[in-house]
Amino acid sequence: MKKNILFLLAIAVMSLASCKKNRTCTCTTTTSPGSTSSTTIDTESHLTKKEAKRVLNCYSYTSTSSYVNPITGASTSVVTTVACTLK
């Protein structure tokens, strides 16, 4: 019985330790009409995936901006999409 408890405790410790590691957040920003760029951020400390997402601000989003050219009166909309992946 005691050996089983120690074995289970060892497995639990190993599973928790393997969750924490250096993480990388890569974000691709696409602006339409416009361009595409990519940004990579690395962590220096061992973090869980949830902690790294928060610390690195590794979230995907889409935003739309509209403006009017004061000279021509033409309206333009710019859609910016940021797609992030955490590894």
N, C-alpha and C positions, 0 to 999 in steps of 0.2 A: 504494500500500500504506500509506504513512504517513498519507494523508488518511483512509483507512478506519479506521485505528487511532484517530486523533483523533476521528472521528465517533462510533465506538463508545464511546470514553471519555466524550464529552460526553453521550451518551444514558444511560450508567450513572450519571453524576453527577446528572443531572436526575431519574432515577427514584428515587435514594436521597433526594434533597432533598424530593421530593413526599410521601414517606412520613411525614415529621415535620411535625406541625402541632398547633395547640391542640386539645385533646380535651375532650369533655363526657360525664360519666357521669350517667345519669338512672336512679334506682331507685324502684320503686313497692313499698311495703310494704303487705301485706294481712294483717290479723289476723282469724281466724275463731274464735269469733264476735267481731265488733268493727268495725274501721274500715279505711279505706284512706288512705294518705298518699303523697306523692311528694317526692323529694329530688333536686336537681341539683347536681353539683359540676363546676366548670370548672378546667382547668389554665391556668397562666400561661406555661408554657414549652412549647417544641416537643418533642413526644414521639412515638415510634412507638406504634402501637396496643397492642402487647404491654407496653411500658414504662408506658403510661398506665393499663392495666388493673391492673397491680401497684401503682403509685404511688397511684392513687385508690381502691384496694381495691374495684374494680368487679366483684363476683362475685354471681351469683344463688344463693340457697339457700332451703331450707325447714327449719323447726325445729318441734318439738312439745314443749310443756310441759304437765305435768299437776300438779294440786294438789288437796288435799282441804280443804274448808271445815271448820275445827275445831269450829264450833258445830253445823252441820247434818249434817256427815259426808258431804255431797255431793261427788262427784268431778267435776272439770271439766278438760277438755283444751283447750288453746289452740294453734292451728296458725298460725305466722307464715311467710309466703312473701314473699321479697324477690326481685323480678325486675329486673335491671339491664341496661341497654344502653349501649354505648360508641359515641359518634359522633365 
